[in-house]
Amino acid sequence: MPFVRLPDGTVAHVRMQKGRSKRCKVCGHLTAQRFLRECDFTLPNGKTCDLLMCDKCAFEVKPNFDLCPLHSPERVFQAQPRPKESI
């Protein structure tokens, strides 16, 4: 347990908490845990993706519903084949 001696001579106990910040799984930015978002995309097995992301990497569809870059509409749109144009 860490203790600190204060200038007046008293000793104070310093509480150390682990896990106050985590890394964004997309960009690796260290972010306070309360600011991380989870991907709410529903997978085929019925569970959600739950990938931890920072605000920059999250795509907010509606309030309290965020998607990771893998499941964002832009990525889904790019993955679909384009129809061939007739000339």
Residue pairs with C-beta under 8 A, 6 or more apart in sequence:
1 13
2 13
2 14
2 16
3 11
3 12
3 13
3 14
4 11
4 12
4 14
5 11
5 12
6 12
19 33
20 32
20 33
21 30
21 31
21 32
21 33
22 30
22 31
22 33
22 36
22 52
23 29
23 30
23 31
23 52
24 31
24 36
24 52
24 53
24 54
24 56
24 57
25 51
25 52
25 53
25 68
26 51
26 53
26 54
26 57
26 68
26 69
27 54
27 56
27 57
29 54
29 56
31 54
35 54
35 55
36 52
36 53
36 54
37 52
37 53
37 54
37 55
37 58
37 66
38 48
38 49
38 50
38 51
38 52
38 53
38 66
39 48
39 49
39 50
39 51
39 53
39 58
39 66
39 67
39 68
39 70
39 71
40 48
40 49
40 61
40 65
40 66
40 67
41 48
41 49
41 67
41 68
41 71
42 48
43 49
49 68
49 70
49 71
51 68
51 70
53 66
53 68
57 68
57 69
58 66
58 67
58 68
59 66
59 67
59 68
59 69
59 72
59 73
59 74
60 66
61 67
61 73
67 73
69 75
